């Protein structure tokens, strides 16, 4: 990455300050001026990379500089001689660490990777089911998935069975393993699989303690709603024992005080037998460590997500690393074949060339889509983006023969007013619901949740802030209302919470809407997990932002009937394949993309690659155990 591509502003100031601190530290430790300048240069760029999501930085990717020698051996000697760069296994207070593969780390990130690898390695131990338990699982799976009747299993023209039901196989794996990682896009059956897994777990142990969690409140609410919507086929007595709540990870761990310490941790584990985490692709390295260390050693862990979506906002790509290869050993295939009745020869996961599995026998990919049919334009576009096929993606956008997928060729000459007009039409049902003499909160929220504008950038033209301001002005004009001087508040203003407030039970990502309250005073309404609404005065709220438009990152864990995606006028480092794929797959039925063709192509061809050493830490942890 060029220096001009690196972030500016706050991140650059922090990186420069950190570099100066490291240089002074090195000089105080007796390093030569040459060594101190070199380590400061590397530290600055490592800090910048971490602010963009990398966990570490390869020495080969340190930008050239007069203080940074081109010879890798010399640069390594300068770092190790600086007095501020530690080696793995050496207990020191040095701020930086250089591993054997020439990855430079902030020391705490290396420690996080090491701790996570040890916890994952422990979780790879299988669970031995006794004969009676195996029989119970086989009966439950036969009831849930209709058995495996050879006369009803489809075959190919060559007489070979089609691919087996991977939902059924994933349930069997999650019952036989302590750790299962399931990756699949929207509509691939992850929720259906979870419901089946819950039914089997409760059949094995009616008193099983199950926790459902997700990184954000919105994702947690959608998780429990989706599960409730797929339980009709279960017996009533079983439905009554299913978990009735899903929490944010922070609430599950019992975040305490202003310092964010957790009540549940390694020395005080969660009182659970099973932990199921949805939208796990949003887990950053730090949160993943704290979460998994808080799970008791004997409990099952199931992580659900989409490896092709955006990674966490903070550093790390934990889910993508863990689901990078769905390889299964012969013993595992034989074991799940025995539980499901499926011929082991047909259990053939995708082969990932050149990718070593960090967690063999733990990862599953769901590739069959039940939401988007083969003729679905959204589904086809998502696949093209996922596969970095810009030409086919543009063909799909140019077709314009289906309202479900529309494209505005919005080059630099396209005025923002034209895009706001399309967004206004998307919010037509919401604006109309607000015109009632006394708006019904349920109707208002239902209308608002049907449509969303997603932007790639926050500031500048076509950014979240500009679009939100323009749509706020449109709504105020339509309602003939005037905002008080200096106030952002008006009836119908939707907001998204940007900081957790545990006292108010409001969490990052929660959506509220200002409406007339019970006392006729404007209040901000929030939905409650069990139904109904809470009313909170605006002055009591934690920091919030207007939510007509939101960044694609903020939209993770959400789904809407229709989505309008507004891309910047020119390609930039933020605009990637993963961002565009995530934006498109937030929609259930309709997608409108506003962006110039060169910008769309550049996004599809720009893949996010985060530097991480987690798989190496897993190998090292495995070698220590086997050694």
C-alpha positions in Angstrom: 0.0 0.0 0.0 1.3 3.5 -0.9 1.8 6.1 1.7 -0.9 8.1 0.1 -3.4 5.3 0.6 -2.8 5.2 4.3 -5.4 6.7 6.7 -5.1 10.3 7.8 -6.3 12.4 10.7 -6.6 10.8 14.1 -5.0 7.5 13.1 -1.9 9.3 11.7 -1.5 11.4 14.8 -1.7 8.4 17.0 0.8 6.5 14.8 3.3 9.3 14.8 3.0 9.7 18.5 3.5 6.0 19.1 6.6 6.0 16.8 8.1 8.9 18.7 7.5 7.0 22.0 9.1 3.9 20.6 12.1 5.8 19.3 12.7 7.4 22.7 12.3 4.1 24.4 14.8 2.5 22.1 17.4 5.2 22.7 16.9 4.9 26.5 17.5 1.1 26.1 20.9 1.8 24.5 20.0 1.3 20.9 22.0 3.1 18.2 20.3 6.1 16.5 20.1 4.1 13.3 18.3 1.2 15.1 16.0 3.6 16.9 15.0 5.4 13.7 14.3 2.1 11.9 12.1 0.7 14.7 10.2 4.0 14.9 9.5 3.9 11.2 8.3 0.3 11.4 6.2 1.1 14.5 4.5 4.0 12.8 3.4 1.9 9.9 2.4 -1.0 12.1 0.1 1.3 14.1 -1.4 2.6 10.8 -2.0 -1.0 9.6 -3.6 -2.0 12.9 -6.0 1.0 12.7 -7.1 -0.5 9.3 -7.8 -4.0 10.7 -4.5 -5.8 10.4 -3.2 -7.7 13.4 0.4 -7.6 12.3 2.6 -6.5 9.5 5.2 -8.5 7.4 8.6 -6.8 7.4 8.5 -7.1 3.6 5.5 -4.7 3.6 7.2 -1.9 5.6 7.3 1.0 3.1 10.8 2.0 1.9 12.4 4.9 3.7 15.9 6.3 4.2 15.7 4.9 7.8 14.6 1.4 6.6 17.2 -0.7 4.8 16.1 -2.8 1.8 18.1 -5.8 3.0 15.7 -7.9 5.2 18.5 -9.3 7.3 19.7 -5.8 8.1 16.2 -4.5 8.9 15.7 -7.5 11.2 19.0 -6.9 13.0 18.1 -3.2 13.6 14.7 -4.2 15.1 16.0 -7.0 17.3 18.9 -4.7 18.5 16.5 -1.8 19.3 15.7 -3.0 22.8 12.0 -2.6 22.2 11.2 -5.7 20.0 10.7 -9.0 21.8 10.9 -12.6 20.5 8.1 -15.2 21.0 8.5 -17.0 24.3 10.6 -14.3 25.9 8.8 -12.7 28.8 9.5 -9.0 28.5 7.7 -5.6 28.6 8.7 -4.7 25.1 5.9 -3.0 23.1 6.7 -4.8 19.9 7.3 -8.5 18.9 8.8 -10.1 15.9 7.8 -13.7 15.2 9.8 -16.3 13.3 8.0 -15.6 10.1 9.1 -11.9 10.2 5.6 -10.6 11.3 5.9 -7.5 13.4 3.2 -7.2 16.2 2.0 -4.9 18.9 2.8 -7.2 21.8 -0.8 -7.4 23.0 -2.1 -8.6 19.6 0.5 -11.4 19.5 -0.7 -12.4 23.0 -4.3 -12.4 21.9 -3.5 -14.7 18.9 -1.6 -17.0 21.2 -4.4 -17.2 23.8 -7.0 -17.7 21.1 -5.0 -20.5 19.5 -4.7 -22.3 22.8 -8.4 -22.0 23.5 -9.3 -23.2 19.9 -7.0 -26.1 20.2 -8.6 -27.2 23.4 -12.0 -26.9 21.8 -11.0 -29.2 18.9 -11.3 -32.2 21.2 -14.3 -34.3 20.0 -17.2 -35.2 22.3 -17.6 -39.0 22.7 -21.3 -39.9 22.4 -22.3 -43.2 24.1 -24.4 -45.7 22.3 -27.7 -44.4 23.8 -26.8 -40.8 22.9 -25.9 -41.8 19.3 -29.3 -43.6 19.0 -31.1 -40.5 20.3 -29.2 -38.3 17.8 -30.0 -40.6 14.9 -33.7 -40.6 15.8 -33.8 -36.8 16.2 -32.0 -36.2 12.9 -34.3 -38.6 11.1 -37.3 -36.8 12.4 -35.9 -33.4 11.6 -34.5 -34.1 8.2 -36.8 -36.9 7.0 -34.3 -39.6 7.2 -32.2 -40.8 4.3 -34.4 -42.9 2.1 -32.4 -44.2 -0.9 -35.5 -44.0 -3.1 -36.0 -40.3 -2.4 -32.4 -39.1 -2.5 -31.8 -37.3 -5.9 -29.0 -38.7 -8.1 -27.0 -37.3 -11.0 -27.3 -38.6 -14.5 -24.3 -40.9 -13.8 -26.3 -42.5 -11.0 -24.2 -40.9 -8.2 -26.0 -39.3 -5.3 -26.1 -35.5 -5.3 -24.4 -33.6 -2.5 -25.8 -34.5 0.9 -27.8 -32.1 3.1 -25.0 -30.0 4.7 -27.4 -28.6 7.3 -27.9 -32.1 8.6 -24.2 -32.9 8.5 -23.4 -29.6 10.3 -25.8 -30.5 13.1 -24.1 -33.9 13.4 -20.7 -32.2 13.5 -21.9 -29.7 16.2 -23.1 -32.6 18.3 -19.9 -34.6 18.0 -17.5 -31.6 18.3 -16.9 -29.0 20.9 -16.2 -26.4 18.2 -18.0 -25.9 14.9 -17.6 -23.0 12.5 -20.4 -22.6 9.8 -20.0 -20.2 7.0 -22.9 -19.3 4.6 -24.4 -16.3 2.9 -27.9 -15.0 3.6 -30.6 -17.6 2.8 -28.3 -20.7 3.0 -30.1 -22.2 5.9 -27.9 -21.3 9.0 -31.0 -20.5 11.1 -32.8 -23.7 10.1 -29.7 -25.6 11.1 -29.6 -23.9 14.5 -33.2 -24.8 15.2 -32.5 -28.4 14.3 -29.3 -28.4 16.5 -31.3 -26.9 19.4 -33.9 -29.7 19.1 -31.2 -32.4 19.1 -29.4 -30.8 22.1 -32.6 -30.7 24.1 -33.3 -34.3 23.1 -29.9 -35.3 24.5 -30.3 -33.2 27.6 -33.6 -31.4 28.5 -31.7 -29.3 31.0 -29.0 -28.2 28.6 -28.0 -24.6 29.2 -27.9 -22.8 25.9 -26.7 -19.2 25.2 -27.5 -17.4 22.0 -25.5 -14.3 21.2 -24.4 -11.9 18.5 -22.0 -8.9 18.3 -24.8 -6.3 18.1 -28.2 -5.8 19.5 -29.8 -5.8 16.1 -28.1 -9.0 15.1 -29.2 -10.6 18.4 -32.8 -9.6 17.9 -32.8 -10.8 14.3 -31.3 -14.1 15.4 -34.0 -14.9 18.0 -36.8 -13.7 15.6 -35.5 -15.9 12.9 -35.3 -18.9 15.2 -38.9 -18.3 16.4 -40.1 -18.2 12.8 -38.7 -21.7 12.1 -39.9 -23.7 15.1 -43.4 -24.5 13.9 -42.5 -28.1 12.9 -41.2 -28.8 16.4 -43.4 -30.4 19.1 -45.0 -27.8 21.5 -43.2 -29.2 24.5 -39.9 -28.8 22.8 -40.7 -25.3 21.6 -41.3 -24.3 25.1 -37.8 -25.3 26.2 -36.0 -23.4 23.4 -34.0 -20.3 24.4 -36.3 -17.2 24.3 -33.6 -14.6 24.2 -30.4 -13.8 22.4 -28.0 -11.2 23.8 -25.2 -9.1 22.7 -21.8 -10.6 23.4 -21.0 -7.8 25.8 -24.2 -8.3 27.7 -23.6 -12.1 27.8 -20.1 -11.5 29.3 -21.4 -9.0 31.8 -19.4 -5.9 30.9 -18.7 -3.9 34.0 -17.7 -0.3 34.7 -16.2 2.3 32.5 -13.1 0.2 31.8 -15.2 -2.5 30.1 -14.0 -5.4 32.2 -16.1 -8.6 31.9 -17.7 -10.5 34.7 -17.3 -13.8 32.9 -13.8 -14.7 31.9 -11.2 -17.6 32.1 -11.3 -17.8 35.9 -15.1 -17.3 36.1 -16.6 -19.0 33.1 -20.1 -18.6 31.7 -22.7 -21.0 33.2 -23.5 -22.6 29.8 -23.2 -26.0 28.1 -23.6 -24.6 24.6 -22.8 -21.2 23.1 -24.1 -20.3 19.6 -22.9 -17.0 18.1 -24.5 -15.5 15.0 -22.8 -13.0 12.7 -19.4 -14.2 14.0 -17.6 -12.6 11.1 -18.0 -9.4 13.1 -15.9 -10.7 15.9 -12.6 -8.8 16.2 -9.5 -10.6 17.7 -9.8 -9.1 21.2 -13.5 -9.8 21.6 -13.1 -13.4 20.2 -10.4 -14.1 22.9 -12.5 -12.8 25.8 -15.6 -14.6 24.6 -14.1 -18.0 24.0 -11.9 -17.9 27.1 -15.2 -17.3 29.1 -16.7 -20.6 27.7 -16.2 -23.5 30.1 -13.8 -26.2 28.7 -16.4 -28.9 28.2 -19.0 -26.7 26.5 -19.9 -26.8 22.8 -19.2 -23.7 20.7 -20.9 -23.0 17.4 -19.9 -19.9 15.3 -22.1 -18.8 12.4 -21.2 -16.2 9.8 -20.3 -15.5 6.3 -16.6 -15.6 5.4 -17.2 -13.4 2.3 -18.6 -10.5 4.3 -16.7 -7.6 5.7 -14.5 -8.5 8.6 -14.7 -6.8 12.0 -14.3 -3.1 12.3 -11.5 -3.6 14.8 -8.4 -5.6 14.1 -8.5 -9.2 13.0 -10.4 -11.5 10.6 -10.9 -14.4 13.0 -14.0 -15.9 11.4 -12.5 -15.9 7.9 -9.3 -17.5 9.2 -11.1 -20.2 11.0 -13.5 -21.0 8.1 -10.9 -20.7 5.4 -10.8 -24.5 4.6 -13.7 -26.9 5.3 -11.6 -30.0 5.0 -12.9 -33.2 6.8 -10.8 -36.2 7.7 -12.0 -39.7 6.9 -12.7 -40.5 10.6 -14.9 -37.4 10.9 -16.8 -38.2 7.7 -17.3 -41.7 9.0 -18.5 -40.4 12.3 -21.1 -38.0 10.9 -22.2 -40.6 8.4 -23.0 -43.0 11.2 -25.1 -40.3 12.9 -27.0 -39.2 9.8 -27.3 -42.3 7.7 -25.7 -40.5 4.8 -23.1 -42.5 2.8 -19.7 -41.3 3.8 -18.5 -41.4 0.2 -20.9 -38.6 -0.7 -19.6 -36.3 2.1 -17.1 -34.3 0.0 -16.5 -30.7 1.2 -15.1 -28.2 -1.2 -11.4 -28.5 -1.9 -9.5 -25.2 -1.3 -6.3 -25.3 -3.2 -3.2 -23.9 -1.5 -5.1 -23.2 1.8 -4.1 -25.1 4.9 -7.0 -25.8 7.3 -6.4 -24.1 10.6 -9.2 -26.1 12.2 -9.6 -29.5 10.4 -12.9 -31.2 11.1 -14.5 -28.0 12.4 -15.5 -25.8 9.5 -18.6 -26.2 7.2 -19.6 -24.1 4.2 -23.2 -23.7 3.2 -23.4 -23.0 -0.5 -27.0 -23.8 -1.5 -29.2 -20.7 -1.3 -32.8 -21.2 -0.3 -33.8 -17.5 -0.4 -32.5 -16.6 -3.9 -33.6 -18.9 -6.7 -31.4 -19.6 -9.7 -33.1 -16.8 -11.6 -32.8 -14.3 -8.8 -30.9 -11.2 -10.0 -29.7 -10.4 -6.4 -28.4 -13.9 -5.9 -26.6 -13.9 -9.3 -25.0 -10.5 -8.6 -23.9 -11.5 -5.1 -22.2 -14.6 -6.6 -20.4 -12.5 -9.2 -19.2 -10.0 -6.6 -18.1 -12.9 -4.3 -16.2 -14.5 -7.2 -14.6 -11.2 -8.3 -16.3 -11.4 -11.7 -16.7 -7.8 -12.6 -17.7 -8.4 -16.2 -20.6 -10.7 -15.3 -21.6 -8.4 -12.5 -21.9 -5.4 -14.9 -23.9 -7.6 -17.4 -26.4 -8.3 -14.6 -26.6 -4.6 -13.7 -27.0 -3.5 -17.3 -29.8 -5.9 -17.9 -32.3 -3.7 -16.0 -35.0 -6.2 -16.8 -36.1 -6.8 -13.3 -37.1 -4.4 -10.6 -35.4 -6.5 -8.0 -32.0 -5.3 -9.3 -31.6 -1.7 -10.6 -28.5 0.4 -11.4 -28.0 4.1 -11.6 -24.8 4.9 -13.6 -23.9 7.7 -11.2 -20.7 9.2 -12.4 -19.2 12.4 -11.1 -21.7 14.5 -13.1 -24.7 12.9 -11.3 -26.2 15.4 -8.9 -26.7 14.3 -5.3 -30.3 15.5 -5.6 -31.1 12.8 -8.1 -29.9 10.1 -5.6 -31.8 11.7 -2.8 -34.9 11.5 -4.9 -34.5 7.7 -5.3 -33.9 7.4 -1.5 -37.0 9.5 -0.8 -39.1 7.0 -2.9 -37.6 4.1 -0.9 -38.8 5.8 2.3 -42.2 6.7 0.9 -44.0 4.2 3.1 -42.1 5.4 6.2 -42.8 9.1 5.4 -46.5 8.3 4.9 -46.7 6.4 8.2 -45.5 9.5 10.0 -48.2 11.7 8.5 -50.9 10.1 10.7 -52.4 12.3 13.3 -50.9 10.1 15.9 -48.3 7.8 14.3 -48.5 4.1 15.4 -45.0 3.1 16.6 -45.5 -0.5 15.3 -46.5 0.7 11.8 -43.7 3.4 11.8 -41.0 0.9 12.8 -42.3 -1.7 10.3 -42.2 0.8 7.5 -38.7 2.1 8.4 -37.2 -1.4 8.5 -38.3 -2.2 5.0 -35.7 0.1 3.3 -32.3 1.4 4.0 -29.7 3.6 2.3 -26.2 2.1 2.7 -23.1 4.2 1.9 -19.5 3.2 1.5 -18.1 6.3 3.2 -19.1 8.5 6.1 -18.0 12.0 5.2 -17.9 13.9 1.9 -20.1 13.8 -1.1 -22.3 10.7 -1.2 -21.3 10.0 2.4 -23.6 9.0 5.3 -23.6 12.5 6.8 -24.6 14.3 3.6 -27.3 11.8 2.7 -28.7 11.9 6.3 -28.9 15.7 6.3 -30.6 15.7 2.9 -33.2 13.2 3.8 -33.8 14.9 7.2 -34.6 18.1 5.3 -36.9 16.3 3.0 -38.9 14.8 5.9 -39.1 18.1 7.7 -40.4 19.8 4.6 -43.0 17.1 4.0 -44.2 17.4 7.6 -44.1 21.2 7.6 -42.1 20.9 10.8 -39.1 23.1 11.8 -36.2 21.9 13.9 -35.4 24.0 16.9 -32.3 26.2 16.5 -29.3 24.1 17.0 -31.3 20.9 17.5 -31.0 17.7 15.4 -34.3 16.4 16.8 -37.6 16.2 14.9 -40.6 13.9 14.8 -39.6 10.9 12.6 -35.9 11.2 13.1 -34.4 7.7 13.1 -31.3 7.2 15.1 -28.7 4.5 15.6 -26.9 4.1 19.0 -23.2 4.4 18.6 -22.1 3.6 22.2 -23.3 1.1 24.7 -25.3 2.4 27.7 -25.8 -0.6 30.1 -28.0 1.4 32.5 -30.5 2.2 29.7 -30.0 -1.2 28.1 -29.1 0.4 24.8 -26.3 -1.0 22.7 -24.2 0.0 19.7 -26.4 -0.5 16.6 -29.8 -0.2 18.3 -32.4 1.8 16.3 -34.7 4.4 17.8 -37.3 6.7 16.2 -38.5 10.0 17.7 -42.3 10.1 18.0 -44.9 11.8 20.2 -44.8 10.1 23.6 -47.5 9.2 26.0 -47.4 12.7 27.5 -47.4 14.3 24.0 -43.7 15.2 24.5 -41.4 13.9 21.8 -39.6 10.8 22.9 -37.3 8.3 21.2 -39.0 4.9 20.9 -37.0 1.6 21.0 -38.4 -1.9 20.4 -38.2 -4.3 23.4 -37.1 -7.9 23.0 -40.5 -9.3 24.2 -42.5 -6.9 22.1 -43.7 -3.4 22.7 -41.7 -0.2 22.9 -39.7 1.8 25.4 -39.8 5.6 25.4 -36.6 7.5 26.4 -36.1 11.3 26.4 -33.5 12.4 23.9 -31.4 14.1 26.6 -30.9 10.8 28.3 -29.6 9.0 25.3 -26.0 7.9 24.7 -24.4 9.2 21.5 -26.6 8.6 18.5 -26.5 9.3 14.8 -29.3 9.9 12.2 -30.0 6.6 10.5 -31.7 7.2 7.2 -28.3 6.2 5.7 -25.7 4.1 7.4 -22.4 2.7 6.5 -22.3 -0.9 5.2 -20.3 -1.8 8.3 -23.1 -0.6 10.5 -25.6 -2.6 8.5 -23.9 -5.9 9.2 -26.3 -8.2 11.1 -29.3 -6.5 9.5 -31.6 -7.3 6.6 -34.1 -5.1 4.8 -36.7 -5.7 2.1 -35.0 -3.2 -0.2 -31.5 -1.5 -0.1 -30.1 1.4 -2.0 -26.3 1.4 -2.1 -24.6 4.7 -2.8 -21.0 4.4 -3.9 -18.5 7.3 -3.9 -17.6 9.2 -7.1 -14.2 7.6 -7.3 -12.7 4.3 -6.1 -10.9 4.4 -2.8 -9.3 2.0 -0.3 -12.6 1.5 1.6 -14.4 0.3 -1.4 -13.8 -3.5 -1.7 -15.4 -6.7 -2.9 -16.4 -7.6 0.6 -18.1 -4.2 1.2 -20.1 -4.4 -2.0 -21.1 -8.1 -1.3 -22.2 -7.2 2.2 -24.3 -4.3 1.0 -26.0 -6.3 -1.7 -26.8 -9.2 0.6 -28.5 -7.0 3.2 -31.5 -7.0 0.8 -34.2 -9.6 0.8 -36.0 -8.5 -2.4 -34.7 -5.4 -4.1 -31.3 -3.7 -4.6 -30.6 -0.3 -6.2 -26.9 0.4 -6.8 -25.9 4.0 -7.5 -22.3 4.2 -8.8 -20.2 4.6 -11.9 -19.1 1.5 -13.7 -15.4 2.1 -13.1 -16.0 2.4 -9.4 -18.1 -0.8 -9.3 -15.5 -2.7 -11.2 -12.7 -1.4 -9.0 -14.7 -2.5 -5.9 -15.3 -6.0 -7.2 -11.7 -6.4 -8.1 -10.3 -5.1 -4.8 -10.2 -7.8 -2.2 -9.7 -7.2 1.5 -6.7 -9.1 2.8 -5.9 -8.7 6.5 -2.5 -9.7 7.8 -2.8 -12.2 10.6 -0.8 -15.0 12.2 -3.6 -16.9 13.8 -3.2 -20.0 11.7 0.5 -20.0 12.5 -0.3 -19.7 16.2 -2.6 -22.7 15.8 0.1 -24.8 14.2 2.6 -23.8 16.9 0.1 -24.6 19.7 -0.6 -28.0 18.1 3.1 -28.7 17.9 3.6 -27.9 21.6 0.8 -30.3 22.5 2.0 -33.1 20.3 5.6 -32.5 21.3 
